[in-house]
Amino acid sequence: VFAGKLLYNFLLILVLNIVALGAFFILLGLTLLMPGLLFTTLLVGALGLASTTTFLSALIARAAPQGPLLPVLASRVLIPLLLSVVSATRTAILGSGWNQAVPELLSLVGFAGVSITAAIVLFDYIWHD
């Protein structure tokens, strides 16, 4: 169940990121100096965002008073991911090089790996109980 939800959310976020990125570059008239770095950042960032929000949504679906609980929890959990994505995107747009973006990319991969691992381990417990 989790894999299907994760795949759907990942593809949806990735498509929305690409559409928003295209609109961003068209409206601002920017040139992309490092497309490989930008697309790597988008892929790993979308994976981390999808895995975290999928897991948190399943967790909150079992809570009694749901209300605005997802934005409150997600804002606290996603801040490190968003900071790394913004920094790596800035590096890709400015063309500073892969070497300068390595710490951000490592933190993105680590965040996505930890969130996917935690979700896989805990999802069945949350979903069935």
C-alpha positions as CSV (number, residue, x, y, z in Angstrom):
1,V,0.0,0.0,0.0
2,F,2.8,2.4,0.9
3,A,4.7,1.8,-2.3
4,G,1.7,2.7,-4.4
5,K,1.0,5.8,-2.5
6,L,4.6,6.8,-2.5
7,L,5.0,6.3,-6.3
8,Y,1.8,8.3,-7.0
9,N,2.9,11.2,-4.8
10,F,6.4,11.1,-6.2
11,L,5.2,11.3,-9.8
12,L,2.7,14.0,-9.0
13,I,5.2,16.2,-7.2
14,L,7.8,15.6,-9.9
15,V,5.4,16.7,-12.7
16,L,4.3,19.7,-10.7
17,N,7.9,20.6,-10.0
18,I,8.8,20.5,-13.7
19,V,5.8,22.6,-14.7
20,A,6.6,25.2,-12.0
21,L,10.2,25.2,-13.0
22,G,9.3,25.8,-16.7
23,A,7.0,28.6,-15.7
24,F,9.7,30.1,-13.4
25,F,12.3,30.1,-16.1
26,I,10.0,31.5,-18.8
27,L,8.6,34.3,-16.6
28,L,11.9,35.4,-15.2
29,G,13.9,34.8,-18.4
30,L,16.7,32.9,-16.7
31,T,19.2,30.6,-18.3
32,L,20.0,27.3,-16.7
33,L,23.7,26.8,-16.3
34,M,23.7,23.3,-14.7
35,P,20.7,21.3,-15.8
36,G,22.0,18.0,-14.5
37,L,22.4,19.4,-11.0
38,L,19.0,21.0,-11.1
39,F,17.2,17.8,-12.2
40,T,19.1,15.7,-9.7
41,T,18.0,18.1,-7.0
42,L,14.4,18.0,-8.2
43,L,14.3,14.2,-8.3
44,V,15.8,13.6,-4.8
45,G,13.8,16.5,-3.3
46,A,10.6,15.2,-4.8
47,L,11.3,11.8,-3.4
48,G,12.0,13.1,0.1
49,L,8.9,15.3,0.0
50,A,6.7,12.5,-1.3
51,S,7.9,10.0,1.3
52,T,7.6,12.3,4.2
53,T,4.1,13.6,3.3
54,T,2.8,10.1,2.4
55,F,3.9,8.8,5.8
56,L,2.6,11.8,7.7
57,S,-0.7,11.6,5.9
58,A,-1.1,7.9,6.9
59,L,-0.2,8.8,10.4
60,I,-2.7,11.6,10.6
61,A,-5.5,9.6,8.9
62,R,-5.6,7.4,12.0
63,A,-5.8,10.4,14.4
64,A,-9.2,11.3,15.7
65,P,-9.3,15.1,15.3
66,Q,-7.5,15.5,12.0
67,G,-8.0,19.2,11.3
68,P,-4.9,21.1,10.4
69,L,-2.5,18.5,11.8
70,L,-0.7,17.7,8.6
71,P,0.6,21.3,7.9
72,V,1.7,21.6,11.5
73,L,3.7,18.4,11.5
74,A,5.0,18.6,8.0
75,S,6.3,22.2,8.4
76,R,8.5,21.0,11.2
77,V,9.8,17.9,9.5
78,L,10.3,19.3,6.0
79,I,12.4,22.4,7.0
80,P,15.8,20.6,6.5
81,L,14.6,19.2,3.2
82,L,13.4,22.5,1.9
83,L,16.6,24.4,3.0
84,S,18.8,21.8,1.2
85,V,16.6,21.9,-2.0
86,V,16.7,25.7,-2.1
87,S,20.5,25.8,-1.6
88,A,21.1,23.2,-4.3
89,T,18.7,24.9,-6.7
90,R,20.5,28.2,-6.2
91,T,23.8,26.5,-6.9
92,A,22.5,25.0,-10.1
93,I,21.0,28.3,-11.3
94,L,24.2,30.2,-10.5
95,G,26.4,27.5,-12.0
96,S,28.7,27.2,-9.0
97,G,29.5,23.6,-9.7
98,W,28.7,20.1,-8.5
99,N,31.4,20.3,-5.8
100,Q,29.6,23.2,-4.0
101,A,26.3,21.3,-4.1
102,V,27.6,18.0,-2.7
103,P,26.7,18.7,0.9
104,E,23.2,19.7,0.0
105,L,22.8,16.6,-2.3
106,L,24.1,14.3,0.5
107,S,21.6,15.8,3.0
108,L,18.8,15.3,0.4
109,V,19.7,11.7,-0.2
110,G,20.1,11.1,3.6
111,F,16.7,12.7,4.3
112,A,15.0,10.7,1.6
113,G,16.6,7.5,2.7
114,V,15.8,7.9,6.4
115,S,12.2,9.0,5.6
116,I,11.6,6.0,3.3
117,T,13.2,3.6,5.7
118,A,11.2,4.8,8.6
119,A,8.0,4.8,6.6
120,I,8.5,1.2,5.4
121,V,9.2,0.0,8.9
122,L,6.3,1.8,10.5
123,F,3.6,2.0,7.8
124,D,2.1,-1.4,8.3
125,Y,1.8,-0.8,12.1
126,I,0.1,2.6,11.5
127,W,-2.1,1.4,8.6
128,H,-3.5,-1.8,10.2
129,D,-3.9,-0.6,13.8
